Amino acid sequence: MAILEILKIPDARLKLVSDPVEHFNDDLHAFITDLEATRQAGPAAVGIAAPQVGCLQRIVILDCSQTRKPIPNHGHLILINPEIIHWDGFELGREGCLSVPDYTGNVIRAERIKLVAQNPQGESYEYEMAGFEARALQHEVDHLDGLLFLDRVVSRRTDLFQRKVYQKGGKKKKNS
C-alpha cells in the first residue's frame, strides 16, 4: 500500500479525459488499495478520482459515511466507470479539492442524481444519491472528464475563496 502523489493545478494531466476500465484484475485491485490509502491521507477527503494521481482511468472512491451531513448515504463506494444517467434539481454549495489545495468555491450541482457504475469485480450497479453525497460524486466524475470545480465556478471574483488552513485530525496544517 502506497500513498500516491496528488496532482495539483496547473498540472495539465488534470484536464485530460479518462479511459474506461476494461480489465478487472489484480493490477486494478492493487491500484484501488493505493488510491484509498491516498484518499485517507488527504485532509478531510471524502472522495478521490484516479486522474488526481495521474492514472487516466474512470475510477472513483467516495466515502461520505463520516460526514456531518444527516442525509443517508451509501457509505464507502468504489465506483468503476461511473456514469450519471439522471439528475434533478440544482443547489449552490461550497467545494474544495485535493488538486486545488489553496481554494474553495461555490458551485451549482444537481441535488439528486442516478448513476450506473461497476464494482472492482466488474459487476454493474445503479445508485440514487442526494444532497452532499450527490455533490461529492458529481465532483469526482468531473475529474474523470478533465474538469475541476474551478471550471464550474460561476464567478471567480465572487465565488472563489482562498483557503487559509486545512484541518485534519483536530490539528491545523498550513498550506504550502
Rosetta constraint file for C-alpha pairs under 8 A:
AtomPair CA 1 CA 30 HARMONIC 7.79 0.50
AtomPair CA 1 CA 33 HARMONIC 6.29 0.50
AtomPair CA 1 CA 34 HARMONIC 5.19 0.50
AtomPair CA 1 CA 37 HARMONIC 6.92 0.50
AtomPair CA 2 CA 34 HARMONIC 5.07 0.50
AtomPair CA 2 CA 37 HARMONIC 6.71 0.50
AtomPair CA 2 CA 38 HARMONIC 7.40 0.50
AtomPair CA 3 CA 34 HARMONIC 6.08 0.50
AtomPair CA 3 CA 35 HARMONIC 7.38 0.50
AtomPair CA 3 CA 37 HARMONIC 5.78 0.50
AtomPair CA 3 CA 38 HARMONIC 4.67 0.50
AtomPair CA 3 CA 41 HARMONIC 7.36 0.50
AtomPair CA 4 CA 34 HARMONIC 6.80 0.50
AtomPair CA 4 CA 35 HARMONIC 6.99 0.50
AtomPair CA 4 CA 38 HARMONIC 5.71 0.50
AtomPair CA 4 CA 53 HARMONIC 6.26 0.50
AtomPair CA 5 CA 38 HARMONIC 7.91 0.50
AtomPair CA 5 CA 53 HARMONIC 5.78 0.50
AtomPair CA 6 CA 52 HARMONIC 5.62 0.50
AtomPair CA 6 CA 53 HARMONIC 4.90 0.50
AtomPair CA 6 CA 54 HARMONIC 7.85 0.50
AtomPair CA 6 CA 98 HARMONIC 7.07 0.50
AtomPair CA 6 CA 99 HARMONIC 6.48 0.50
AtomPair CA 7 CA 11 HARMONIC 6.44 0.50
AtomPair CA 7 CA 13 HARMONIC 7.97 0.50
AtomPair CA 7 CA 14 HARMONIC 7.22 0.50
AtomPair CA 7 CA 52 HARMONIC 5.35 0.50
AtomPair CA 7 CA 53 HARMONIC 5.67 0.50
AtomPair CA 7 CA 54 HARMONIC 6.80 0.50
AtomPair CA 7 CA 99 HARMONIC 5.75 0.50
AtomPair CA 8 CA 14 HARMONIC 7.79 0.50
AtomPair CA 8 CA 52 HARMONIC 7.78 0.50
AtomPair CA 8 CA 98 HARMONIC 7.42 0.50
AtomPair CA 8 CA 99 HARMONIC 4.17 0.50
AtomPair CA 8 CA 100 HARMONIC 5.94 0.50
AtomPair CA 8 CA 101 HARMONIC 7.58 0.50
AtomPair CA 9 CA 14 HARMONIC 7.44 0.50
AtomPair CA 9 CA 99 HARMONIC 6.13 0.50
AtomPair CA 9 CA 100 HARMONIC 6.01 0.50
AtomPair CA 10 CA 14 HARMONIC 7.93 0.50
AtomPair CA 12 CA 16 HARMONIC 7.36 0.50
AtomPair CA 13 CA 51 HARMONIC 7.50 0.50
AtomPair CA 13 CA 54 HARMONIC 6.77 0.50
AtomPair CA 14 CA 51 HARMONIC 6.41 0.50
AtomPair CA 14 CA 52 HARMONIC 6.62 0.50
AtomPair CA 14 CA 54 HARMONIC 7.80 0.50
AtomPair CA 14 CA 143 HARMONIC 7.14 0.50
AtomPair CA 14 CA 146 HARMONIC 5.69 0.50
AtomPair CA 14 CA 147 HARMONIC 7.33 0.50
AtomPair CA 14 CA 148 HARMONIC 7.80 0.50
AtomPair CA 15 CA 143 HARMONIC 7.95 0.50
AtomPair CA 15 CA 145 HARMONIC 7.60 0.50
AtomPair CA 15 CA 146 HARMONIC 3.91 0.50
AtomPair CA 15 CA 147 HARMONIC 6.02 0.50
AtomPair CA 15 CA 148 HARMONIC 7.92 0.50
AtomPair CA 16 CA 56 HARMONIC 7.57 0.50
AtomPair CA 16 CA 144 HARMONIC 7.90 0.50
AtomPair CA 16 CA 145 HARMONIC 6.83 0.50
AtomPair CA 16 CA 146 HARMONIC 4.58 0.50
AtomPair CA 17 CA 56 HARMONIC 7.06 0.50
AtomPair CA 17 CA 143 HARMONIC 8.00 0.50
AtomPair CA 17 CA 144 HARMONIC 5.81 0.50
AtomPair CA 17 CA 145 HARMONIC 4.51 0.50
AtomPair CA 17 CA 146 HARMONIC 4.88 0.50
AtomPair CA 18 CA 51 HARMONIC 7.07 0.50
AtomPair CA 18 CA 56 HARMONIC 4.36 0.50
AtomPair CA 18 CA 57 HARMONIC 4.80 0.50
AtomPair CA 18 CA 58 HARMONIC 5.63 0.50
AtomPair CA 18 CA 144 HARMONIC 5.17 0.50
AtomPair CA 18 CA 145 HARMONIC 6.29 0.50
AtomPair CA 18 CA 146 HARMONIC 7.47 0.50
AtomPair CA 19 CA 56 HARMONIC 6.06 0.50
AtomPair CA 19 CA 57 HARMONIC 4.84 0.50
AtomPair CA 19 CA 58 HARMONIC 5.95 0.50
AtomPair CA 20 CA 57 HARMONIC 5.79 0.50
AtomPair CA 20 CA 58 HARMONIC 5.25 0.50
AtomPair CA 20 CA 81 HARMONIC 5.75 0.50
AtomPair CA 21 CA 57 HARMONIC 5.95 0.50
AtomPair CA 21 CA 58 HARMONIC 6.11 0.50
AtomPair CA 21 CA 59 HARMONIC 7.65 0.50
AtomPair CA 21 CA 80 HARMONIC 6.88 0.50
AtomPair CA 21 CA 81 HARMONIC 6.41 0.50
AtomPair CA 23 CA 28 HARMONIC 7.42 0.50
AtomPair CA 24 CA 28 HARMONIC 6.04 0.50
AtomPair CA 24 CA 29 HARMONIC 7.71 0.50
AtomPair CA 24 CA 120 HARMONIC 6.27 0.50
AtomPair CA 24 CA 121 HARMONIC 5.84 0.50
AtomPair CA 24 CA 122 HARMONIC 6.08 0.50
AtomPair CA 25 CA 29 HARMONIC 6.48 0.50
AtomPair CA 25 CA 121 HARMONIC 7.87 0.50
AtomPair CA 26 CA 30 HARMONIC 6.07 0.50
AtomPair CA 27 CA 31 HARMONIC 6.19 0.50
AtomPair CA 28 CA 32 HARMONIC 6.18 0.50
AtomPair CA 28 CA 120 HARMONIC 7.56 0.50
AtomPair CA 29 CA 33 HARMONIC 6.29 0.50
AtomPair CA 29 CA 120 HARMONIC 6.88 0.50
AtomPair CA 30 CA 34 HARMONIC 6.49 0.50
AtomPair CA 31 CA 35 HARMONIC 6.06 0.50
AtomPair CA 32 CA 36 HARMONIC 6.05 0.50
AtomPair CA 33 CA 37 HARMONIC 6.31 0.50
AtomPair CA 34 CA 38 HARMONIC 6.17 0.50
AtomPair CA 35 CA 39 HARMONIC 6.21 0.50
AtomPair CA 35 CA 48 HARMONIC 7.53 0.50
AtomPair CA 35 CA 50 HARMONIC 7.15 0.50
AtomPair CA 35 CA 53 HARMONIC 7.95 0.50
AtomPair CA 35 CA 61 HARMONIC 7.85 0.50
AtomPair CA 36 CA 40 HARMONIC 6.16 0.50
AtomPair CA 36 CA 48 HARMONIC 7.98 0.50
AtomPair CA 36 CA 61 HARMONIC 6.96 0.50
AtomPair CA 37 CA 41 HARMONIC 6.20 0.50
AtomPair CA 38 CA 42 HARMONIC 6.35 0.50
AtomPair CA 39 CA 45 HARMONIC 5.87 0.50
AtomPair CA 39 CA 46 HARMONIC 7.44 0.50
AtomPair CA 39 CA 47 HARMONIC 6.69 0.50
AtomPair CA 39 CA 48 HARMONIC 5.94 0.50
AtomPair CA 40 CA 44 HARMONIC 7.92 0.50
AtomPair CA 40 CA 45 HARMONIC 6.77 0.50
AtomPair CA 42 CA 98 HARMONIC 7.06 0.50
AtomPair CA 43 CA 98 HARMONIC 7.89 0.50
AtomPair CA 43 CA 166 HARMONIC 6.46 0.50
AtomPair CA 43 CA 167 HARMONIC 6.55 0.50
AtomPair CA 43 CA 168 HARMONIC 5.23 0.50
AtomPair CA 44 CA 167 HARMONIC 7.29 0.50
AtomPair CA 44 CA 168 HARMONIC 6.20 0.50
AtomPair CA 45 CA 97 HARMONIC 7.94 0.50
AtomPair CA 45 CA 98 HARMONIC 7.34 0.50
AtomPair CA 46 CA 62 HARMONIC 5.77 0.50
AtomPair CA 46 CA 63 HARMONIC 5.12 0.50
AtomPair CA 46 CA 64 HARMONIC 5.79 0.50
AtomPair CA 46 CA 67 HARMONIC 7.97 0.50
AtomPair CA 46 CA 136 HARMONIC 7.51 0.50
AtomPair CA 47 CA 60 HARMONIC 7.19 0.50
AtomPair CA 47 CA 61 HARMONIC 5.47 0.50
AtomPair CA 47 CA 62 HARMONIC 4.31 0.50
AtomPair CA 47 CA 63 HARMONIC 6.24 0.50
AtomPair CA 47 CA 136 HARMONIC 6.88 0.50
AtomPair CA 47 CA 137 HARMONIC 7.68 0.50
AtomPair CA 47 CA 140 HARMONIC 6.70 0.50
AtomPair CA 48 CA 52 HARMONIC 7.05 0.50
AtomPair CA 48 CA 60 HARMONIC 5.86 0.50
AtomPair CA 48 CA 61 HARMONIC 5.44 0.50
AtomPair CA 48 CA 62 HARMONIC 6.72 0.50
AtomPair CA 48 CA 140 HARMONIC 6.38 0.50
AtomPair CA 49 CA 53 HARMONIC 7.74 0.50
AtomPair CA 49 CA 58 HARMONIC 7.64 0.50
AtomPair CA 49 CA 59 HARMONIC 5.82 0.50
AtomPair CA 49 CA 60 HARMONIC 4.42 0.50
AtomPair CA 49 CA 61 HARMONIC 6.42 0.50
AtomPair CA 49 CA 140 HARMONIC 5.68 0.50
AtomPair CA 49 CA 141 HARMONIC 7.54 0.50
AtomPair CA 49 CA 143 HARMONIC 6.35 0.50
AtomPair CA 49 CA 144 HARMONIC 6.95 0.50
AtomPair CA 50 CA 54 HARMONIC 6.72 0.50
AtomPair CA 50 CA 55 HARMONIC 5.14 0.50
AtomPair CA 50 CA 56 HARMONIC 6.39 0.50
AtomPair CA 50 CA 57 HARMONIC 6.12 0.50
AtomPair CA 50 CA 58 HARMONIC 6.79 0.50
AtomPair CA 50 CA 59 HARMONIC 5.39 0.50
AtomPair CA 50 CA 60 HARMONIC 6.39 0.50
AtomPair CA 50 CA 144 HARMONIC 7.66 0.50
AtomPair CA 51 CA 55 HARMONIC 4.79 0.50
AtomPair CA 51 CA 56 HARMONIC 4.96 0.50
AtomPair CA 51 CA 57 HARMONIC 6.76 0.50
AtomPair CA 51 CA 58 HARMONIC 8.00 0.50
AtomPair CA 51 CA 143 HARMONIC 6.51 0.50
AtomPair CA 51 CA 144 HARMONIC 6.49 0.50
AtomPair CA 52 CA 99 HARMONIC 6.66 0.50
AtomPair CA 52 CA 143 HARMONIC 7.35 0.50
AtomPair CA 56 CA 144 HARMONIC 7.55 0.50
AtomPair CA 57 CA 144 HARMONIC 7.35 0.50
AtomPair CA 58 CA 80 HARMONIC 5.95 0.50
AtomPair CA 58 CA 81 HARMONIC 4.92 0.50
AtomPair CA 58 CA 82 HARMONIC 7.10 0.50
AtomPair CA 58 CA 144 HARMONIC 5.75 0.50
AtomPair CA 59 CA 78 HARMONIC 7.46 0.50
AtomPair CA 59 CA 79 HARMONIC 5.88 0.50
AtomPair CA 59 CA 80 HARMONIC 4.72 0.50
AtomPair CA 59 CA 81 HARMONIC 6.22 0.50
AtomPair CA 59 CA 82 HARMONIC 7.58 0.50
AtomPair CA 59 CA 144 HARMONIC 7.75 0.50
AtomPair CA 60 CA 78 HARMONIC 6.00 0.50
AtomPair CA 60 CA 79 HARMONIC 5.14 0.50
AtomPair CA 60 CA 80 HARMONIC 6.50 0.50
AtomPair CA 60 CA 82 HARMONIC 7.75 0.50
AtomPair CA 60 CA 140 HARMONIC 6.51 0.50
AtomPair CA 60 CA 141 HARMONIC 7.38 0.50
AtomPair CA 61 CA 76 HARMONIC 7.52 0.50
AtomPair CA 61 CA 77 HARMONIC 5.73 0.50
AtomPair CA 61 CA 78 HARMONIC 4.62 0.50
AtomPair CA 61 CA 79 HARMONIC 6.17 0.50
AtomPair CA 62 CA 75 HARMONIC 7.79 0.50
AtomPair CA 62 CA 76 HARMONIC 5.85 0.50
AtomPair CA 62 CA 77 HARMONIC 5.17 0.50
AtomPair CA 62 CA 78 HARMONIC 6.57 0.50
AtomPair CA 62 CA 79 HARMONIC 7.89 0.50
AtomPair CA 62 CA 136 HARMONIC 7.61 0.50
AtomPair CA 62 CA 137 HARMONIC 7.02 0.50
AtomPair CA 63 CA 74 HARMONIC 7.93 0.50
AtomPair CA 63 CA 75 HARMONIC 5.34 0.50
AtomPair CA 63 CA 76 HARMONIC 4.17 0.50
AtomPair CA 63 CA 77 HARMONIC 6.11 0.50
AtomPair CA 64 CA 73 HARMONIC 6.68 0.50
AtomPair CA 64 CA 74 HARMONIC 7.51 0.50
AtomPair CA 64 CA 75 HARMONIC 5.54 0.50
AtomPair CA 64 CA 76 HARMONIC 6.81 0.50
AtomPair CA 64 CA 133 HARMONIC 6.28 0.50
AtomPair CA 65 CA 73 HARMONIC 6.84 0.50
AtomPair CA 65 CA 74 HARMONIC 7.42 0.50
AtomPair CA 65 CA 75 HARMONIC 4.49 0.50
AtomPair CA 65 CA 76 HARMONIC 6.66 0.50
AtomPair CA 69 CA 132 HARMONIC 6.83 0.50
AtomPair CA 71 CA 130 HARMONIC 7.63 0.50
AtomPair CA 71 CA 131 HARMONIC 6.89 0.50
AtomPair CA 71 CA 132 HARMONIC 7.81 0.50
AtomPair CA 73 CA 129 HARMONIC 7.15 0.50
AtomPair CA 73 CA 130 HARMONIC 7.99 0.50
AtomPair CA 73 CA 133 HARMONIC 6.46 0.50
AtomPair CA 78 CA 119 HARMONIC 6.22 0.50
AtomPair CA 78 CA 120 HARMONIC 7.05 0.50
AtomPair CA 79 CA 117 HARMONIC 5.69 0.50
AtomPair CA 79 CA 118 HARMONIC 5.88 0.50
AtomPair CA 79 CA 119 HARMONIC 5.66 0.50
AtomPair CA 79 CA 120 HARMONIC 7.51 0.50
AtomPair CA 80 CA 117 HARMONIC 5.63 0.50
AtomPair CA 80 CA 118 HARMONIC 4.82 0.50
AtomPair CA 80 CA 119 HARMONIC 5.76 0.50
AtomPair CA 80 CA 120 HARMONIC 6.65 0.50
AtomPair CA 80 CA 122 HARMONIC 7.80 0.50
AtomPair CA 81 CA 117 HARMONIC 5.46 0.50
AtomPair CA 81 CA 118 HARMONIC 6.24 0.50
AtomPair CA 82 CA 115 HARMONIC 6.66 0.50
AtomPair CA 82 CA 116 HARMONIC 5.71 0.50
AtomPair CA 82 CA 117 HARMONIC 4.18 0.50
AtomPair CA 82 CA 118 HARMONIC 7.01 0.50
AtomPair CA 82 CA 141 HARMONIC 7.23 0.50
AtomPair CA 83 CA 115 HARMONIC 5.40 0.50
AtomPair CA 83 CA 116 HARMONIC 5.42 0.50
AtomPair CA 83 CA 117 HARMONIC 6.32 0.50
AtomPair CA 83 CA 141 HARMONIC 7.84 0.50
AtomPair CA 84 CA 113 HARMONIC 6.80 0.50
AtomPair CA 84 CA 114 HARMONIC 5.87 0.50
AtomPair CA 84 CA 115 HARMONIC 4.17 0.50
AtomPair CA 84 CA 116 HARMONIC 6.58 0.50
AtomPair CA 85 CA 113 HARMONIC 7.57 0.50
AtomPair CA 85 CA 114 HARMONIC 5.71 0.50
AtomPair CA 85 CA 115 HARMONIC 5.25 0.50
AtomPair CA 85 CA 116 HARMONIC 7.09 0.50
AtomPair CA 86 CA 113 HARMONIC 5.48 0.50
AtomPair CA 86 CA 114 HARMONIC 5.00 0.50
AtomPair CA 86 CA 115 HARMONIC 6.91 0.50
AtomPair CA 87 CA 110 HARMONIC 5.85 0.50
AtomPair CA 87 CA 111 HARMONIC 7.48 0.50
AtomPair CA 87 CA 112 HARMONIC 5.62 0.50
AtomPair CA 87 CA 113 HARMONIC 4.23 0.50
AtomPair CA 87 CA 114 HARMONIC 6.38 0.50
AtomPair CA 88 CA 110 HARMONIC 5.67 0.50
AtomPair CA 88 CA 111 HARMONIC 6.10 0.50
AtomPair CA 88 CA 112 HARMONIC 5.17 0.50
AtomPair CA 88 CA 113 HARMONIC 6.32 0.50
AtomPair CA 89 CA 110 HARMONIC 5.28 0.50
AtomPair CA 89 CA 111 HARMONIC 5.09 0.50
AtomPair CA 89 CA 112 HARMONIC 6.54 0.50
AtomPair CA 90 CA 108 HARMONIC 6.39 0.50
AtomPair CA 90 CA 109 HARMONIC 5.48 0.50
AtomPair CA 90 CA 110 HARMONIC 4.39 0.50
AtomPair CA 90 CA 111 HARMONIC 5.25 0.50
AtomPair CA 91 CA 108 HARMONIC 5.42 0.50
AtomPair CA 91 CA 109 HARMONIC 5.57 0.50
AtomPair CA 91 CA 110 HARMONIC 6.24 0.50
AtomPair CA 91 CA 111 HARMONIC 5.91 0.50
AtomPair CA 92 CA 106 HARMONIC 6.29 0.50
AtomPair CA 92 CA 107 HARMONIC 5.48 0.50
AtomPair CA 92 CA 108 HARMONIC 4.35 0.50
AtomPair CA 92 CA 109 HARMONIC 6.50 0.50
AtomPair CA 93 CA 105 HARMONIC 7.98 0.50
AtomPair CA 93 CA 106 HARMONIC 5.21 0.50
AtomPair CA 93 CA 107 HARMONIC 5.52 0.50
AtomPair CA 93 CA 108 HARMONIC 6.44 0.50
AtomPair CA 93 CA 109 HARMONIC 7.64 0.50
AtomPair CA 94 CA 104 HARMONIC 6.60 0.50
AtomPair CA 94 CA 105 HARMONIC 5.29 0.50
AtomPair CA 94 CA 106 HARMONIC 4.37 0.50
AtomPair CA 94 CA 107 HARMONIC 6.27 0.50
AtomPair CA 95 CA 104 HARMONIC 5.43 0.50
AtomPair CA 95 CA 105 HARMONIC 5.40 0.50
AtomPair CA 95 CA 106 HARMONIC 6.32 0.50
AtomPair CA 95 CA 107 HARMONIC 6.92 0.50
AtomPair CA 95 CA 149 HARMONIC 7.24 0.50
AtomPair CA 96 CA 100 HARMONIC 7.02 0.50
AtomPair CA 96 CA 101 HARMONIC 7.37 0.50
AtomPair CA 96 CA 103 HARMONIC 6.62 0.50
AtomPair CA 96 CA 104 HARMONIC 4.52 0.50
AtomPair CA 96 CA 105 HARMONIC 6.70 0.50
AtomPair CA 96 CA 149 HARMONIC 7.76 0.50
AtomPair CA 97 CA 101 HARMONIC 6.13 0.50
AtomPair CA 97 CA 104 HARMONIC 7.45 0.50
AtomPair CA 97 CA 149 HARMONIC 7.80 0.50
AtomPair CA 100 CA 104 HARMONIC 7.88 0.50
AtomPair CA 101 CA 163 HARMONIC 7.52 0.50
AtomPair CA 101 CA 175 HARMONIC 7.30 0.50
AtomPair CA 102 CA 162 HARMONIC 5.85 0.50
AtomPair CA 102 CA 163 HARMONIC 5.09 0.50
AtomPair CA 102 CA 164 HARMONIC 7.53 0.50
AtomPair CA 102 CA 175 HARMONIC 6.91 0.50
AtomPair CA 103 CA 160 HARMONIC 6.76 0.50
AtomPair CA 103 CA 161 HARMONIC 5.44 0.50
AtomPair CA 103 CA 162 HARMONIC 4.53 0.50
AtomPair CA 103 CA 163 HARMONIC 4.85 0.50
AtomPair CA 104 CA 160 HARMONIC 5.99 0.50
AtomPair CA 104 CA 161 HARMONIC 5.27 0.50
AtomPair CA 104 CA 162 HARMONIC 6.52 0.50
AtomPair CA 104 CA 163 HARMONIC 6.32 0.50
AtomPair CA 105 CA 149 HARMONIC 7.33 0.50
AtomPair CA 105 CA 150 HARMONIC 7.21 0.50
AtomPair CA 105 CA 153 HARMONIC 6.45 0.50
AtomPair CA 105 CA 159 HARMONIC 5.38 0.50
AtomPair CA 105 CA 160 HARMONIC 4.36 0.50
AtomPair CA 105 CA 161 HARMONIC 5.88 0.50
AtomPair CA 106 CA 153 HARMONIC 6.05 0.50
AtomPair CA 106 CA 154 HARMONIC 7.83 0.50
AtomPair CA 106 CA 159 HARMONIC 5.07 0.50
AtomPair CA 106 CA 160 HARMONIC 6.63 0.50
AtomPair CA 107 CA 149 HARMONIC 6.95 0.50
AtomPair CA 107 CA 152 HARMONIC 5.94 0.50
AtomPair CA 107 CA 153 HARMONIC 5.18 0.50
AtomPair CA 107 CA 154 HARMONIC 7.11 0.50
AtomPair CA 107 CA 159 HARMONIC 7.84 0.50
AtomPair CA 108 CA 152 HARMONIC 7.39 0.50
AtomPair CA 108 CA 153 HARMONIC 7.71 0.50
AtomPair CA 109 CA 135 HARMONIC 6.16 0.50
AtomPair CA 109 CA 138 HARMONIC 7.42 0.50
AtomPair CA 110 CA 134 HARMONIC 7.35 0.50
AtomPair CA 110 CA 135 HARMONIC 7.02 0.50
AtomPair CA 111 CA 130 HARMONIC 5.64 0.50
AtomPair CA 111 CA 131 HARMONIC 5.44 0.50
AtomPair CA 111 CA 134 HARMONIC 6.57 0.50
AtomPair CA 111 CA 135 HARMONIC 7.12 0.50
AtomPair CA 112 CA 128 HARMONIC 7.36 0.50
AtomPair CA 112 CA 129 HARMONIC 5.66 0.50
AtomPair CA 112 CA 130 HARMONIC 4.30 0.50
AtomPair CA 112 CA 131 HARMONIC 6.60 0.50
AtomPair CA 112 CA 134 HARMONIC 6.04 0.50
AtomPair CA 113 CA 128 HARMONIC 5.80 0.50
AtomPair CA 113 CA 129 HARMONIC 5.36 0.50
AtomPair CA 113 CA 130 HARMONIC 6.46 0.50
AtomPair CA 113 CA 134 HARMONIC 6.15 0.50
AtomPair CA 114 CA 126 HARMONIC 7.16 0.50
AtomPair CA 114 CA 127 HARMONIC 5.63 0.50
AtomPair CA 114 CA 128 HARMONIC 4.43 0.50
AtomPair CA 114 CA 129 HARMONIC 6.35 0.50
AtomPair CA 115 CA 126 HARMONIC 5.65 0.50
AtomPair CA 115 CA 127 HARMONIC 5.35 0.50
AtomPair CA 115 CA 128 HARMONIC 6.55 0.50
AtomPair CA 116 CA 124 HARMONIC 6.94 0.50
AtomPair CA 116 CA 125 HARMONIC 5.65 0.50
AtomPair CA 116 CA 126 HARMONIC 4.40 0.50
AtomPair CA 116 CA 127 HARMONIC 6.37 0.50
AtomPair CA 117 CA 124 HARMONIC 5.63 0.50
AtomPair CA 117 CA 125 HARMONIC 5.52 0.50
AtomPair CA 117 CA 126 HARMONIC 6.50 0.50
AtomPair CA 118 CA 122 HARMONIC 5.21 0.50
AtomPair CA 118 CA 123 HARMONIC 5.12 0.50
AtomPair CA 118 CA 124 HARMONIC 4.27 0.50
AtomPair CA 118 CA 125 HARMONIC 5.94 0.50
AtomPair CA 119 CA 123 HARMONIC 5.49 0.50
AtomPair CA 119 CA 124 HARMONIC 6.59 0.50
AtomPair CA 119 CA 125 HARMONIC 7.52 0.50
AtomPair CA 129 CA 133 HARMONIC 6.14 0.50
AtomPair CA 129 CA 134 HARMONIC 4.95 0.50
AtomPair CA 130 CA 134 HARMONIC 4.80 0.50
AtomPair CA 130 CA 135 HARMONIC 7.68 0.50
AtomPair CA 131 CA 135 HARMONIC 6.35 0.50
AtomPair CA 132 CA 136 HARMONIC 6.07 0.50
AtomPair CA 133 CA 137 HARMONIC 6.16 0.50
AtomPair CA 134 CA 138 HARMONIC 6.21 0.50
AtomPair CA 135 CA 139 HARMONIC 6.24 0.50
AtomPair CA 136 CA 140 HARMONIC 6.36 0.50
AtomPair CA 137 CA 141 HARMONIC 6.13 0.50
AtomPair CA 138 CA 142 HARMONIC 6.15 0.50
AtomPair CA 139 CA 143 HARMONIC 6.87 0.50
AtomPair CA 139 CA 148 HARMONIC 7.60 0.50
AtomPair CA 139 CA 149 HARMONIC 6.85 0.50
AtomPair CA 140 CA 144 HARMONIC 6.96 0.50
AtomPair CA 141 CA 145 HARMONIC 6.71 0.50
AtomPair CA 142 CA 146 HARMONIC 6.36 0.50
AtomPair CA 142 CA 147 HARMONIC 4.92 0.50
AtomPair CA 142 CA 148 HARMONIC 6.44 0.50
AtomPair CA 142 CA 149 HARMONIC 7.89 0.50
AtomPair CA 143 CA 147 HARMONIC 5.19 0.50
AtomPair CA 143 CA 148 HARMONIC 6.17 0.50
AtomPair CA 147 CA 151 HARMONIC 6.26 0.50
AtomPair CA 148 CA 152 HARMONIC 7.28 0.50
AtomPair CA 149 CA 153 HARMONIC 6.46 0.50
AtomPair CA 153 CA 159 HARMONIC 6.33 0.50
AtomPair CA 153 CA 160 HARMONIC 7.19 0.50
AtomPair CA 154 CA 159 HARMONIC 6.80 0.50
AtomPair CA 155 CA 159 HARMONIC 5.41 0.50
AtomPair CA 155 CA 160 HARMONIC 7.29 0.50
AtomPair CA 156 CA 160 HARMONIC 5.05 0.50
AtomPair CA 164 CA 174 HARMONIC 7.21 0.50
AtomPair CA 164 CA 175 HARMONIC 7.33 0.50
AtomPair CA 165 CA 172 HARMONIC 6.27 0.50
AtomPair CA 165 CA 173 HARMONIC 5.69 0.50
AtomPair CA 165 CA 174 HARMONIC 4.91 0.50
AtomPair CA 165 CA 175 HARMONIC 5.94 0.50
AtomPair CA 166 CA 172 HARMONIC 5.89 0.50
AtomPair CA 166 CA 173 HARMONIC 5.33 0.50
AtomPair CA 166 CA 174 HARMONIC 6.55 0.50
AtomPair CA 166 CA 175 HARMONIC 7.00 0.50
AtomPair CA 167 CA 171 HARMONIC 5.77 0.50
AtomPair CA 167 CA 172 HARMONIC 4.70 0.50
AtomPair CA 167 CA 173 HARMONIC 6.23 0.50
AtomPair CA 168 CA 172 HARMONIC 6.53 0.50
AtomPair CA 168 CA 173 HARMONIC 7.46 0.50
